Amino acid sequence: MSDDQPKSTTDADAELQREIRAGRDFTLAEAIGRMAGPGMMKGVSPITRLQQAVTEIQEYLNGHLTDAAGVLQVVLLRQVEGSDLLLHDVDQPLVALAAYIQKLLDSDYSLKELVRETDVEWGRVYGERPYFEKEGKPPASDDPYTHESVRGALSELVSALATGNPNDVQEQPRG
């Protein structure tokens, strides 16, 4: 309010607002709207940009990651969601995903940890003892997540992301 505005006008406005509100039920949504101020939510999504980015990555992984059991996708999404790469590039989630996958592929230790965590999650989901590869020994023939199979799936995915053509990776049937 400015000092040159007559006091009677502001009193009249306040009285008019009281009359309008008197005939309405007060709701939680109205209280939140009042707290936010006029026009606060116009054109703004109530879903945070981070949630939107995570959803975009999840949809991309659903359609493009070779993962018959579906567990690698869950573990990878969980790791990317908590990564600094996504938090610092929330407006380009697929770029952050590609950078995260490349970081995994560049580090044998990180890739082995991803496979180990995926094995643990697979065992939990399917109620079975997880397979763990041992150095110098071939993986079990029915191991759904080996270092090489995960490396191959991630390499295909990062290659498709790098070319900007998500159709380079064929969608795999879920088993």
C-alpha positions, 0 to 999 in steps of 0.5 A, a space after each residue: 500500500 502506498 501512502 497516497 492511497 486513501 485509507 477508505 479505499 483499502 478499508 473498502 477493499 478489505 471489507 469486500 474481501 471479507 464479504 466474498 469469503 464469508 459465503 465460501 467454505 475454507 479449504 486446505 487448498 485455499 489456505 495454501 493458495 493464500 500462503 503462496 500469494 496471488 499467481 504463485 502457481 500459474 503455469 508452474 507444475 506442482 511436480 519438482 524438476 528433479 521428479 520430472 527428470 527422474 521420470 524421464 530417465 525411468 521412461 527411457 530406461 523402461 524402453 531402451 535398457 536390455 534387462 530381462 529381469 528388470 532389476 538392473 533398471 531399478 538399481 541404475 535409476 536409484 543410483 542416477 537419482 542420487 548422483 551429483 551429475 543429475 542434481 547439477 544437470 536436472 534440465 537435461 536428464 538424459 545427458 546426466 544419465 549418459 555421463 553417469 553410465 560412462 563414468 560406470 563404464 570407465 571404472 571397473 570398480 564402479 561397474 563391479 559394485 553396480 553388478 554386486 548391488 544388482 545381484 543383491 536386489 535380484 536375490 531380494 526381489 526373486 527370493 533366491 540366493 544372489 549370484 556373485 562372480 568370483 575373480 578368475 572363475 567363469 560366471 554361473 551359466 544362469 547368472 542374470 547379471 554378469 560383469 560382461 552382460 551389464 557392461 554390454 547393456 550399458 555400452 549399448 545404452 550410452 552409445 544410443 544416448 551419445 548419438 541422440 538416437 534412442 532407437 539405436 537400442 532395440 527394446 527388449 522383451 521383458 521376461 
